[in-house]
Amino acid sequence: MYKLIEKTIDLGGGREITIETGKLAKQADGSVVVKMGRTMLLATVVSAKEAREDVDFMPLSVEYKEKYASFGRYPGGFLKREARPSDYEILVSRLVDRALRPLFPDDYHAETFVNVQLISADKDIMPDALAGLAASAALSVSDIPFHGPISEVRVARVDGHYIVNPTFEELERADIDIMVAATIDNVMMVEGEMDEVSEQEMLQAIKFAHEAIKMQCIAQNELAEELKIVKREYSHETSDEALSERIHKDLYDQVYEIAKTQKAKHERSEAFNKAEEEYVEKLQEELSEEEEVNTMLVARYFHDVQKKAVRNLILDEGMRLDGRKTNEIRPIWCEVDYLPATHGSAIFTRGETQSLTTVTLGTKLDEKVVDQVLVQGTEKFVLHYNFPPFSTGDARPYRGVGRREIGHGNLAFRALKGMIPNGEENPYAIRVVSDILESNGSSSMATVCAGTLALMDAGVKMKKPVSGIAMGLITDKESGKFAVLSDILGDEDHLGDMDFKVTGTVDGITACQMDIKIEGLSYEIMNQALDQAKEGRMHILGEMLKTIPEPRAEYKPHTPRIVQITIPKDMIGAVIGPGGKVIQDIQEKTGTTITITQEGDTGIVDIFAEDKAAIDEALRMVNGITEVPEVGKVYQGKIKSIVDFGAFVEILPGKEGLLHISEIEWRRVEKVSEVLKEGEEIEVKVIELDKRNGKLKLSRKALLPRPERPDKKKDSEGQQGREEKK
C-alpha cells in the first residue's frame, strides 16, 4: 500500500532524529514525518503548476500549527478547537519562511504552500527546532525547484557547554538560546536571545550549530537521491535581454546621480519613480498605437539598475543614500515623560525612524496567560509593536496586527526581558507598547531603545539599559569588495544582502536576528559586522543616557502602588476564606486589589491600590489573619458579643478570645453589660493559649492599675502618723 523510506540522524547522547516519507499525505508534492522521541511533525508542500500572469515575486506561504491532541489536551475557548494561529505558531512560521525564501529560484513564481503540523508531542522536546528540517525535507522529496536543503537547530549554552536542540529544562539554565538555519555551505538565518554574551561567544554558538546542520542536510540529500527526485521544468518569466541592456545603458547614470543626491526617503523615491515613468512614456512614443510597453518588464529591469547603482555607490565611493559613511549612525533625539497620563513614555527618533513607546504597570491579574500545547503559565512582561501604514506614508487602512508586527515585537521583547527586575524589585506586571510613527529602517531597534527609555521613565529598576542597531551588507562577487553598513535605511535593507539586528547592554549582547539574502557569508564578514554593531550600539546608548541616565527613583504619582508580603503556605486558605469570602471582604472594605500565589512553602500576597492608606489598611487586615496570637502580647480588640460570664473579643481578623467576667476589672463585676458594650474597642492581653484547641483567654484588668488593698492602706497611714509624732 505504501513504500516507506527512512533516514536517521544521530545527535549524540542517545538522541536521534528520523525522517520518513512515503506513508502519509502522498498526494502532496512532497511530505515527510520528522520524529525525535515521541515528537512527530508532519510537513507537506504543494506548489501550483503555473504562475499567475501578474506575479513577479515568490508567493510562498509557510504555516506551522500545533495540534492540542498531540499532547492529549483540549484547546481552550468555547468551541474547544484550534482557532487562529497563536503568536508562538506565527513566530515559528516566520523562522521557517525566512530560511526557505531566499533559496527558491529568482524566476520561480508559482504559489507554494508549506505546512508543518505537530501531530505528537513529547514534554521534553521542543518541536520548533525541528520545523525547519521538516519543511526542507518535504521540499527535498518534491519536484519543486529549491536550492536547498537547509535545516534549523536550536543551540543553547548550559554551564559553559553548547547543546543542540536542548530540552525545556536545559533551556531554563542557558545563557545563550539561538535558532540557526543554514545550508551545508552557508548560514542563512540566526535569531535568539543571550545573557549579555560577547560577540565571539555568539559566533562560536553559530559555528557549533552549523556543524549539526550539515549532517541534517546530508541526510536530506541522501533521501532525495534514493527517491531519484527530478525537479520540474518551469517558465514563469518572459525576458527581453535587449530591453534590459538598453535600460541599463539609458538609465544607469541618471539613477546613480539620484542616489548621490542625499534626498530624504520620499523625495528620493519620487525621483526614482519619475525617472521610470518618463522612460516608460519614451518607450511608448516609439511604439504604434496598437502596441503597449510591458511595464512589468520595465519595472523589473529598472529595479535591477537601481540596485546596481546604489550598491556601486557604496562600494566604489563609500557613500550611502543619505550621505553617511558606512559606520555612521543617523542623528538621534530622545524625550521621556512625553505623555503625562501614562505610567512611563518615551520618544526615540533616529533619522526618519521614530517610536512612541508607553509603559503600563499592572497587577498579577494583568499578566498574559500562556496556553500553548506544551507550555502553560503567565508572562509578567509583555511587549507589543504596532506598525500603522501612515508611518511610511502609505494611504491604506490599518487592519490590525500582522506577522511582521508579531515578529518585530518578539525581537524587542527578547532584547529587553533579561533586564527586567524580578521578585521584590518589581512586583508589577509590565506592558510596553511601541507605536512606530515614522519608518525608514530599523524600527524594531528603535522599539528596543524607546522601550528602555520608557521603562526608566516609569521608574522600573532595569538591571541595565539596552540599545539596538540594524546592520547591512553590500557585496560584489566579481571584485570581492564588500561593505558592512551600520544603522541601515529601508532601501539598504531592500537592496542589500543582509539584515543583522543586534541588541545589548554595555556588557554584552541580549538578542539578535540575522537574515542573509545571498549564498556565502564568511565568518570574517560576520565578525566585522558584530564588531561594527557593538561600536554603533555604544554610541546609541550614550545618546539615550543623555536623556535619562538611570531609572527614576520613584514611580509617577499617579502610578498605582503594590506592596508584596509573604505568608506561610498554610495561611493562604485563611486569607482567601471559604469561596473567597475573606479576601473579597478585604478588597471591598479597602478598595484594593489583592492576589495570592503559592511559590514553594510560601504564599506571595500582592496588594495593589492607588491610595497608600488603603494599602496600609488591607495590609493590616491580611497580617491580622496570618498572625498567630502570642501569650503576653497586648492587642486592640473589638467586642463581638457579650454573655453572662464575660465577652468574646476579636483580637485579630477571625480570631476571638474569651474575656472572662473575672478578668474585666480588679473589682468584682456583677453584670458585664454595665462595663462593656458590643462593638466597643478595648485593649486586652493574651494570658493563655490552649494548644489543643487554639482557644484564647484574655484579660483586661491585667492592663489596669491594680488598686491597693484596704488593710495595706491602713498600715501605710499608721506608719505615717507615728513618723509625724516623732
TORKEDREN-302558 format. One line per 5 residues: their letters; for each residue y, z, x of C-alpha. Coordinates in Angstrom, 1 decimal, m for minus. Each point is the difference from the previous one (the first is absolute). Layout:
residues N
a	Y/Z/X | ...
//
This chain:
residues 726
mykli	0.0/0.0/0.0 | 2.3/0.6/2.9 | 0.0/m0.3/3.8 | 1.5/3.1/1.6 | 1.5/m0.2/3.5
ektid	1.2/3.1/1.9 | 1.8/0.9/3.2 | 0.3/3.5/1.4 | 2.9/1.4/2.1 | m0.6/3.1/2.1
lgggr	3.0/2.4/0.1 | m1.8/2.5/2.1 | m0.9/3.6/m0.8 | m2.6/m1.1/m2.5 | 2.5/m1.9/m2.1
eitie	m0.6/m3.6/m1.1 | 1.8/m2.6/m2.1 | m2.1/m2.6/m1.8 | 1.3/m3.3/m1.4 | m2.3/m1.7/m2.5
tgkla	0.5/m3.3/m1.9 | m2.1/m2.0/m2.5 | m0.8/2.7/m2.5 | 3.2/0.7/m2.1 | 2.7/m2.3/m1.5
kqadg	m1.6/m3.3/1.2 | 2.3/m2.2/m2.0 | 3.1/1.1/2.0 | 0.9/m2.2/2.9 | m1.0/2.9/2.2
svvvk	m1.3/3.5/m0.6 | m1.3/2.9/2.1 | m0.9/3.6/m0.4 | 1.1/2.3/2.9 | m1.9/3.3/0.2
mgrtm	0.6/3.1/2.1 | m1.9/3.1/m1.0 | 0.1/0.1/m3.8 | 3.3/m1.9/m0.1 | m0.3/m3.6/m1.2
llatv	2.8/m2.6/m0.4 | m0.5/m3.3/m1.8 | 2.4/m2.7/1.2 | 0.3/m3.4/m1.6 | 2.3/m3.0/0.7
vsake	0.7/m3.0/m2.2 | 2.4/m2.8/0.9 | 1.1/m2.9/m2.2 | m1.3/m3.5/1.0 | 3.5/m1.5/m0.1
aredv	3.5/1.3/0.5 | 2.7/m0.4/m2.6 | 2.6/m2.7/0.7 | 3.0/2.3/0.1 | m1.6/2.5/2.5
dfmpl	0.9/m0.1/3.7 | m1.2/3.5/1.0 | m3.2/2.0/0.0 | m0.5/1.5/m3.4 | m2.3/2.8/1.0
sveyk	m0.8/3.0/m2.2 | m1.8/3.1/1.3 | m1.2/2.7/m2.3 | m1.7/3.3/1.0 | m1.5/2.1/m2.9
ekyas	m1.9/3.2/0.0 | m2.5/0.7/m2.8 | m0.1/3.6/m1.1 | m3.7/m0.4/m0.8 | m0.6/m0.6/3.7
fgryp	0.4/3.7/0.5 | m1.3/1.2/m3.4 | 3.4/0.7/m1.4 | 1.9/m0.8/m3.2 | 3.4/m1.6/0.2
ggflk	2.9/2.0/m1.3 | 2.2/m0.9/m2.9 | m0.6/m0.5/m3.7 | m2.1/m3.2/0.3 | m2.3/1.3/2.8
rearp	m0.1/m3.3/1.8 | 1.5/m1.4/3.2 | 3.5/m1.3/m0.7 | 2.9/m1.3/2.1 | m0.5/0.3/3.8
sdyei	0.9/3.3/1.6 | 2.5/0.1/2.8 | m3.0/0.6/2.4 | m1.8/m3.1/m1.2 | 3.2/m2.0/0.4
lvsrl	0.4/1.3/3.5 | m3.6/m1.0/1.0 | 0.5/m3.4/m1.6 | 3.1/m0.5/2.1 | m1.8/1.0/3.2
vdral	m2.7/m2.7/m0.6 | 2.5/m2.6/m1.2 | 2.2/0.4/3.1 | m3.0/m0.5/2.3 | m1.4/m3.0/m1.8
rplfp	3.1/m2.0/m0.9 | 1.1/m1.3/3.5 | m3.5/m1.4/0.6 | m0.2/m2.6/m2.7 | 1.0/m3.5/1.1
ddyha	3.7/m0.7/m0.4 | m0.7/m3.0/m2.2 | m2.6/1.7/m2.3 | 1.7/0.7/m3.4 | m2.9/0.6/m2.4
etfvn	0.2/3.2/m2.1 | m2.3/2.5/1.6 | m1.2/3.3/m1.4 | m1.6/2.7/2.0 | m1.4/3.0/m1.9
vqlis	m1.4/3.1/1.6 | m1.6/2.7/m2.2 | m1.3/3.4/0.9 | m3.3/0.2/m1.8 | m1.6/3.0/1.6
adkdi	1.8/2.8/1.8 | m0.9/2.6/2.6 | 2.2/3.1/0.1 | 0.1/0.0/3.8 | 0.7/m3.7/0.5
mpdal	3.5/m1.6/m0.4 | m0.5/m3.3/m1.7 | 3.4/m1.5/0.8 | m1.1/m0.4/3.6 | m2.8/m2.4/m1.1
aglaa	2.1/m2.1/m2.4 | 1.3/m2.4/2.6 | m3.4/m0.6/1.4 | m1.4/m0.7/m3.5 | 2.7/m2.5/m0.9
saals	m0.3/m1.9/3.3 | m3.8/m0.1/m0.2 | 0.3/m1.5/m3.5 | 2.3/m2.7/1.4 | m2.4/m0.6/2.9
vsdip	m3.0/m0.7/m2.2 | 2.1/m2.4/m2.2 | 1.1/m3.5/0.5 | 3.7/1.0/m0.2 | 2.0/m1.0/3.2
fhgpi	0.8/3.1/1.9 | 0.9/0.6/3.7 | m1.9/3.3/0.1 | m2.0/2.1/m0.2 | 2.0/3.2/0.2
sevrv	m0.8/3.7/m0.6 | 1.9/3.2/m0.5 | m0.9/3.4/1.2 | 1.6/3.4/m0.1 | 0.4/1.9/3.2
arvdg	0.8/3.7/0.2 | 0.5/2.2/3.0 | m1.7/3.4/m0.5 | 0.2/2.6/2.8 | 0.9/m2.7/2.4
hyivn	m2.8/m2.4/m0.8 | 0.3/m3.3/m1.9 | m2.3/m0.5/m3.0 | m0.6/m3.2/m2.0 | m0.1/0.4/m3.7
ptfee	0.3/3.8/m0.1 | m1.0/2.2/m2.9 | 2.5/1.7/m2.3 | m0.6/3.3/1.8 | 0.5/m1.6/3.4
lerad	3.2/m1.7/m1.1 | 1.5/3.3/m1.1 | m0.1/1.2/3.7 | 1.2/m3.3/1.5 | 3.4/m0.5/1.7
idimv	m0.4/m3.8/m0.2 | m1.0/m1.9/m3.2 | 0.3/m3.8/0.2 | m1.5/m3.0/m1.6 | m0.4/m3.0/2.3
aatid	m0.9/m3.6/m1.0 | m0.9/m2.6/2.5 | m2.0/m3.2/0.8 | m2.4/0.0/3.0 | 3.0/m1.0/2.2
nvmmv	3.2/1.3/m1.6 | 1.4/3.1/m1.8 | 1.4/m1.2/m3.3 | 1.2/3.2/m1.8 | 0.6/3.7/0.7
egemd	1.0/2.7/m2.4 | m0.2/3.8/0.2 | 1.5/3.4/0.7 | 0.1/2.2/3.0 | 0.9/3.5/1.1
evseq	2.8/m0.9/2.4 | m2.1/m1.9/2.5 | 1.1/m2.1/2.9 | 0.2/m3.8/0.0 | m2.9/m0.1/2.5
emlqa	m2.2/2.2/m2.1 | 0.5/m2.3/m3.0 | m0.9/m3.1/2.1 | m3.2/1.8/1.2 | m0.9/0.5/m3.7
ikfah	0.6/m3.6/m0.8 | m2.1/m1.2/3.0 | m2.8/2.4/m1.1 | 0.1/m1.5/m3.5 | m0.1/m3.5/1.3
eaikm	m3.3/0.6/1.9 | m1.7/1.2/m3.2 | 1.4/m3.0/m2.0 | m1.4/m2.5/2.5 | m3.6/1.1/m0.9
qciaq	0.7/m0.4/m3.7 | 1.4/m3.5/0.4 | m3.0/m1.0/2.0 | m2.3/1.2/m2.8 | 2.0/m2.2/m2.5
nelae	m0.3/m3.1/2.2 | m3.8/0.6/0.3 | m0.2/0.3/m3.8 | 1.9/m3.3/m0.5 | m2.2/m1.8/2.6
elkiv	m3.2/1.1/m1.6 | 1.3/m1.3/m3.3 | 1.1/m3.2/1.6 | 3.4/0.2/m1.6 | 2.0/m3.3/m0.1
kreys	3.7/0.4/m0.9 | 1.4/m2.2/m2.8 | 2.2/m3.0/0.6 | 3.4/0.0/m1.7 | 3.3/m1.8/m0.1
hetsd	2.8/2.1/m1.4 | 3.0/m1.4/1.7 | 1.6/m3.4/0.2 | 1.5/m0.7/3.3 | 2.7/m2.4/1.3
ealse	0.2/0.2/3.8 | 2.8/m2.5/0.0 | 2.1/2.1/m2.4 | m0.8/3.2/2.1 | 1.2/m1.7/3.2
rihkd	3.1/m1.4/m1.7 | 1.0/3.4/m1.5 | m0.5/1.7/3.4 | 2.1/m2.7/1.7 | 2.8/0.0/m2.6
lydqv	0.3/3.7/m0.8 | m1.2/2.0/3.0 | 3.4/0.2/1.8 | 1.8/0.8/m3.3 | m2.4/2.7/m0.9
yeiak	0.2/1.5/3.5 | 3.8/0.2/m0.2 | m0.2/1.7/m3.4 | m2.4/2.5/1.5 | 2.6/0.7/2.8
tqkak	2.9/0.7/m2.3 | m1.0/3.6/m0.5 | 0.8/m0.2/m3.7 | m1.0/2.8/m2.4 | m3.3/m0.4/m1.8
herse	1.2/m1.8/m3.2 | 2.5/m2.2/1.8 | m2.7/m1.1/2.4 | m2.4/m0.6/m2.8 | 2.5/m2.1/m1.9
afnka	0.8/m2.0/3.2 | m3.7/m0.8/0.5 | m0.4/m0.9/m3.7 | 3.0/m2.2/0.0 | m1.3/m1.9/3.1
eeeyv	m3.3/m0.6/m1.8 | 1.6/m1.1/m3.3 | 2.4/m2.4/1.7 | m2.9/m1.5/1.9 | m2.0/m0.5/m3.2
eklqe	3.0/m1.8/m1.5 | 0.2/m2.2/3.0 | m3.7/m0.9/m0.2 | 0.4/m0.7/m3.8 | 2.8/m2.4/0.7
elsee	m2.3/m2.1/2.2 | m2.6/m0.3/m2.8 | 0.0/m2.2/m3.1 | 0.8/1.5/m3.4 | m3.7/0.1/m0.9
eevnt	m1.0/2.0/3.1 | 0.5/3.7/0.5 | 0.1/2.1/3.2 | m3.0/2.2/0.5 | 2.0/3.3/0.1
mlvar	m3.1/2.1/0.7 | m0.6/m2.0/3.2 | 3.6/0.2/1.0 | 0.1/3.8/m0.6 | m3.2/0.4/2.1
yfhdv	1.3/m2.0/2.9 | 3.5/1.5/m0.2 | m1.6/3.5/0.2 | m1.9/m1.1/3.1 | 3.3/m1.1/1.6
qkkav	1.7/3.2/m1.0 | m2.9/2.1/1.4 | 0.0/m1.9/3.3 | 3.8/0.1/0.4 | 0.3/3.8/m0.6
rnlil	m2.9/0.7/2.3 | 1.3/m2.2/2.8 | 3.5/1.6/m0.4 | m1.6/3.4/0.7 | m2.4/m1.2/2.8
degmr	2.5/m2.3/1.8 | 3.3/1.8/m0.4 | m1.1/3.6/m0.9 | 2.2/m0.3/m3.1 | m1.0/1.2/m3.4
ldgrk	1.3/m1.1/m3.4 | 2.5/2.8/m0.2 | 1.0/m0.3/3.7 | m1.9/3.1/1.2 | m2.0/0.2/3.2
tneir	m3.8/0.4/m0.4 | 0.1/3.8/0.4 | 3.2/0.7/m1.8 | 0.1/2.0/m3.3 | 2.3/m1.0/m2.9
piwce	3.0/2.3/m0.7 | m0.9/3.1/m1.8 | 1.9/2.3/m2.4 | m1.4/3.0/m1.9 | 1.3/2.5/m2.6
vdylp	m1.6/3.1/m1.6 | 0.7/1.9/m3.1 | 1.3/m3.2/m1.7 | m1.4/0.9/m3.4 | 1.3/3.5/m0.9
athgs	m2.5/0.8/m2.8 | m3.2/m0.8/2.0 | m1.9/2.6/2.1 | 0.6/m2.3/3.0 | 1.2/m3.5/0.6
aiftr	0.8/m2.4/2.8 | 1.2/m3.6/0.7 | m1.4/m1.8/3.0 | 1.4/m3.4/0.8 | m1.0/m2.1/2.9
getqs	1.5/m3.5/0.1 | m0.6/m1.5/m3.4 | m2.8/2.4/m1.0 | 0.9/3.1/m2.0 | m2.0/2.8/m1.6
lttvt	1.4/2.6/m2.4 | m2.6/2.8/0.0 | m0.3/3.2/m2.0 | m2.0/3.1/0.3 | m1.2/2.1/m3.0
lgtkl	m1.6/3.4/0.4 | m2.5/1.2/m2.6 | m2.7/2.5/m0.8 | m3.8/m0.1/0.3 | 0.0/m1.6/m3.4
dekvv	1.9/m3.0/1.4 | m2.6/m0.8/2.6 | m1.6/m3.4/m0.2 | m3.6/0.0/m1.4 | m2.5/m2.0/2.1
dqvlv	m3.1/m1.1/m2.0 | m1.8/m2.7/2.1 | m3.7/m0.6/0.0 | m0.5/2.0/3.2 | 3.2/2.0/0.3
qgtek	1.4/2.5/m2.5 | 2.8/2.5/0.4 | 3.8/0.0/0.1 | 2.7/m1.3/2.3 | 2.9/2.4/0.7
fvlhy	2.1/m2.7/1.6 | 0.5/m3.5/m1.5 | 2.3/m2.9/1.0 | 0.9/m2.9/m2.3 | 1.6/m3.3/1.2
nfppf	1.9/m2.3/m2.4 | 1.1/m3.6/0.9 | 2.2/m1.4/m2.8 | 0.8/m3.7/0.1 | 3.7/0.5/0.4
stgda	m0.7/1.4/3.5 | m0.5/m3.5/1.2 | 2.4/m1.7/m2.4 | m2.7/m1.3/m2.3 | 0.9/m0.7/m3.6
rpyrg	m3.2/1.1/m1.7 | m1.2/3.0/m2.0 | m1.5/3.1/1.6 | m3.5/0.3/m1.5 | m1.0/3.3/1.7
vgrre	m2.0/1.0/3.0 | m2.2/m2.7/1.6 | m2.4/0.0/2.9 | 2.8/m0.4/2.6 | 1.8/3.2/m1.2
ighgn	m3.3/2.0/0.1 | m0.8/m1.2/3.5 | 3.5/0.6/1.4 | 0.2/3.4/m1.7 | m3.3/1.0/1.4
lafra	1.0/m0.9/3.6 | 3.2/2.2/m0.3 | m2.1/2.7/m1.7 | m2.4/0.1/3.0 | 2.9/0.0/2.4
lkgmi	1.6/3.1/m1.4 | m2.8/2.1/m1.5 | m1.1/1.5/3.3 | 3.5/1.4/0.5 | 0.2/1.7/m3.5
pngee	m0.5/3.8/0.4 | m2.8/1.7/m1.8 | m0.7/3.5/m1.3 | 2.7/2.6/m0.2 | 2.4/m2.4/1.9
npyai	m0.1/m2.3/m3.0 | m1.1/1.3/m3.4 | 1.4/m3.2/m1.8 | m1.6/m3.2/m1.2 | 2.2/m2.7/1.5
rvvsd	0.7/m3.5/m1.3 | 1.9/m2.5/2.1 | 1.3/m3.2/m1.7 | 1.4/m2.9/2.1 | 1.9/m2.6/m1.9
ilesn	0.7/m3.1/2.1 | 3.5/m1.2/m0.8 | 0.3/m2.7/2.7 | m2.9/m1.6/1.9 | 0.0/m2.2/3.1
gsssm	m3.1/1.3/1.8 | m1.5/3.4/0.7 | 0.6/1.6/m3.4 | m3.1/2.2/0.4 | 1.4/1.3/3.3
atvca	3.4/0.6/m1.7 | m1.9/2.1/m2.5 | m1.5/2.1/2.8 | 3.5/0.6/1.4 | 1.6/0.7/m3.3
gtlal	m2.9/2.2/m1.1 | 0.5/2.2/3.1 | 3.7/0.3/m0.6 | m0.5/0.8/m3.7 | m2.6/2.6/0.7
mdagv	2.2/1.8/2.6 | 2.9/m0.2/m2.5 | m2.2/1.7/m2.6 | m0.7/2.9/2.4 | m3.6/m0.9/0.5
kmkkp	m0.9/1.4/3.4 | m1.6/m3.1/1.5 | m1.9/0.7/3.2 | 1.8/m2.9/1.7 | 2.1/m3.0/m1.2
vsgia	m1.7/m3.4/m0.2 | 1.5/m3.5/0.6 | m1.6/m3.4/m0.3 | 0.4/m3.6/1.3 | m1.5/m3.4/m0.7
mglit	m0.8/m2.1/3.0 | m0.5/m3.8/0.0 | m1.4/m2.6/2.4 | 0.7/m3.6/0.8 | m2.5/m1.9/2.2
dkesg	m0.4/m3.5/1.4 | m3.5/m0.9/1.0 | 1.0/m3.1/1.9 | 2.5/1.7/2.3 | m1.5/3.5/m0.1
kfavl	3.4/1.5/m0.9 | 0.3/2.9/m2.4 | 2.7/2.3/m1.2 | m0.5/3.4/m1.7 | 2.7/0.7/m2.5
sdilg	1.3/3.5/m1.0 | 1.1/0.7/m3.6 | m0.9/m3.4/m1.5 | 1.8/m1.9/m2.7 | m1.7/m1.4/m3.1
dedhl	0.1/m3.5/1.5 | m1.4/1.2/3.3 | m2.9/1.5/m1.9 | m0.6/m3.2/m2.0 | 0.4/m2.4/2.9
gdmdf	m1.6/2.3/2.7 | m3.5/0.8/1.2 | m0.1/3.8/m0.6 | 1.2/2.8/m2.1 | m0.6/3.3/1.7
kvtgt	1.4/3.1/m1.6 | 0.0/3.3/2.0 | 1.2/3.4/m1.1 | 0.2/3.3/1.9 | 1.8/3.0/1.2
vdgit	1.5/0.7/3.4 | m3.5/1.1/1.1 | m2.2/m2.9/m1.2 | m1.2/m2.5/m2.7 | m0.7/1.2/m3.5
acqmd	m0.9/m3.3/m1.7 | m0.3/m3.8/0.7 | m0.6/m3.2/m1.8 | m0.6/m3.3/1.9 | m0.7/m3.5/m1.4
ikieg	m0.6/m2.9/2.4 | 0.5/m3.6/m1.2 | m1.4/m1.7/3.1 | m3.3/m0.1/1.8 | 0.2/1.7/3.4
lsyei	2.2/3.1/0.5 | m0.5/1.6/3.4 | 0.0/3.7/0.5 | 2.8/m0.6/2.5 | 2.2/m1.3/m2.7
mnqal	m1.0/2.8/m2.4 | 0.8/2.5/2.7 | 3.4/m1.5/0.6 | 0.7/0.1/m3.8 | m0.9/3.6/m0.2
dqake	2.2/1.0/3.0 | 2.9/m2.0/m1.4 | m0.6/1.6/m3.4 | 0.2/3.5/1.5 | 3.3/m0.9/1.5
grmhi	1.3/m1.2/m3.3 | m1.4/3.0/m1.9 | 1.8/2.4/2.3 | 3.3/m1.9/m0.5 | m0.3/0.0/m3.8
lgeml	m1.0/3.7/0.0 | 3.1/0.8/2.0 | 2.2/m1.8/m2.5 | m1.7/1.9/m2.9 | 0.5/3.4/1.7
ktipe	3.8/m0.6/0.3 | 0.1/0.2/m3.8 | m2.2/3.1/m0.4 | m1.4/1.6/3.1 | m2.5/2.3/m1.7
praey	m1.1/1.1/m3.5 | 2.5/1.9/m2.0 | m0.4/3.8/0.4 | 0.0/0.4/m3.8 | m1.1/m2.0/m3.0
kphtp	2.7/m1.4/m2.2 | 1.5/2.5/m2.5 | m1.5/m1.9/m3.0 | m3.5/m0.2/1.6 | m2.4/2.1/m1.9
rivqi	m1.5/2.8/2.1 | m3.6/0.8/0.6 | m1.4/3.4/1.1 | m3.6/0.0/1.2 | m2.2/3.1/0.2
tipkd	m3.7/0.6/0.6 | m2.2/2.2/m2.2 | m3.6/1.1/0.3 | m2.4/m2.6/m1.5 | m1.4/2.6/m2.5
migav	3.5/0.4/m1.4 | 0.5/m3.6/m1.0 | m1.6/0.5/m3.4 | 2.2/3.1/m0.7 | 3.2/m2.0/0.7
igpgg	m1.1/m2.9/m2.2 | m1.4/2.2/m2.7 | m2.4/m1.0/m2.8 | 0.8/m3.6/m1.0 | 3.0/0.1/2.3
kviqd	1.7/2.6/m2.2 | 1.4/2.1/2.8 | 1.5/m2.7/2.2 | 1.4/m1.8/m3.0 | 1.7/3.2/m1.1
iqekt	1.5/0.5/3.5 | 1.3/m3.6/0.0 | 1.5/0.3/m3.5 | 1.7/3.3/0.7 | 1.5/m1.0/3.4
gttit	0.5/m3.8/m0.5 | m2.0/m0.8/3.1 | m2.9/m2.4/0.8 | m3.0/1.7/1.6 | m3.0/m1.7/1.6
itqeg	m3.1/1.7/1.6 | m2.5/m1.7/2.2 | m2.9/1.5/1.9 | m0.4/m0.5/3.7 | m3.0/1.8/1.4
dtgiv	0.2/3.7/m0.8 | 3.6/0.0/m1.1 | 2.1/m1.3/m2.8 | 3.2/m1.9/0.7 | 2.7/0.8/m2.6
difae	3.0/m2.3/m0.2 | 3.0/1.1/m2.1 | 2.5/m2.7/m0.7 | 3.4/0.4/m1.7 | 3.7/m0.9/0.4
dkaai	1.1/3.7/m0.4 | m0.8/2.5/2.7 | 0.1/2.9/m2.4 | m2.7/m1.8/m2.1 | m2.2/m0.4/3.1
dealr	0.5/3.7/0.9 | m1.0/1.1/m3.5 | m3.0/m2.2/0.0 | m0.9/1.2/3.5 | 0.2/3.6/m1.2
mvngi	m2.3/m0.7/m2.9 | m2.6/m1.8/2.1 | 0.1/2.7/2.6 | m0.4/2.6/m2.7 | m3.2/m1.7/m1.3
tevpe	m1.5/m0.3/3.5 | 1.1/3.3/1.3 | m2.7/2.8/0.1 | 1.4/3.4/m1.1 | 0.0/2.6/2.8
vgkvy	m0.4/3.8/m0.4 | 3.2/1.7/0.9 | 2.2/m3.0/m0.6 | 3.0/0.1/m2.5 | 0.4/m2.8/m2.6
qgkik	2.6/m0.9/m2.5 | m2.1/m0.2/m3.2 | 0.4/m0.8/m3.6 | m1.4/2.1/m2.9 | m2.3/m2.2/m2.0
sivdf	m1.3/2.6/m2.5 | 0.2/3.7/m0.8 | m3.0/2.1/m1.1 | m0.4/3.7/m0.7 | m1.3/0.8/3.5
gafve	2.5/m2.1/1.9 | 1.3/m3.5/0.6 | m1.4/m3.2/1.4 | 2.4/m1.5/2.6 | m0.2/m3.5/1.4
ilpgk	0.9/0.3/3.7 | m0.9/m3.6/0.9 | m0.5/m3.1/m2.2 | m3.3/0.6/m1.7 | m0.6/3.4/1.6
egllh	0.4/3.2/m2.0 | m0.6/3.6/0.8 | m0.1/3.2/m2.0 | 2.9/2.4/0.2 | m1.6/3.1/m1.4
iseie	2.2/2.4/m2.0 | m0.4/2.6/2.7 | 1.5/m2.4/2.6 | 3.2/m0.9/m1.9 | 2.1/3.1/0.9
wrrve	m0.5/3.3/1.7 | 0.6/1.8/m3.2 | m2.5/0.0/m2.8 | 0.5/m3.1/m2.2 | m1.1/0.5/m3.6
kvsev	0.6/m3.6/m1.2 | 0.2/m3.1/2.2 | 2.3/m1.9/m2.3 | 2.7/2.7/0.5 | 0.3/m0.9/3.7
lkege	m1.1/m3.7/0.3 | 0.5/m3.1/m2.1 | m2.1/m3.2/m0.2 | 1.6/m2.8/2.1 | 1.9/2.5/2.2
eievk	m0.2/m0.5/3.8 | m0.8/3.0/2.1 | m1.0/0.7/3.6 | m3.6/1.2/0.4 | m2.2/0.9/2.9
vield	m3.7/m1.0/0.3 | m1.9/3.3/0.6 | m3.5/m1.2/m0.5 | m2.0/m3.3/0.0 | m3.6/0.0/m1.4
krngk	m1.7/m2.6/2.2 | m2.9/m0.3/m2.4 | 2.0/m1.3/m3.0 | 3.5/m0.5/1.5 | 1.7/2.5/m2.3
lklsr	3.3/1.3/1.2 | 1.4/3.5/m0.5 | 3.8/0.2/0.2 | 2.5/2.8/0.4 | 3.7/0.2/m0.9
kallp	0.5/3.7/0.7 | m1.0/m0.6/3.7 | 3.3/m1.8/0.4 | 2.1/2.7/m1.7 | 1.4/3.1/1.8
rperp	m2.4/2.9/m0.5 | 1.7/2.9/m1.9 | m0.1/3.4/1.6 | m2.4/2.6/m1.5 | 1.7/2.9/m1.9
dkkkd	m1.6/2.7/2.2 | 1.1/m1.7/3.1 | 3.5/m0.2/m1.3 | 0.1/3.8/m0.6 | m1.3/0.8/3.5
segqq	2.8/m2.2/1.3 | 2.7/1.8/m2.0 | m1.3/3.5/1.1 | 0.1/m0.9/3.6 | 3.6/m1.3/m0.3
greek	1.1/3.4/m1.7 | m1.5/2.0/2.8 | 1.8/m2.0/2.6 | 3.3/0.5/m1.9 | m0.4/3.8/0.0
k	m0.5/0.1/3.7
//
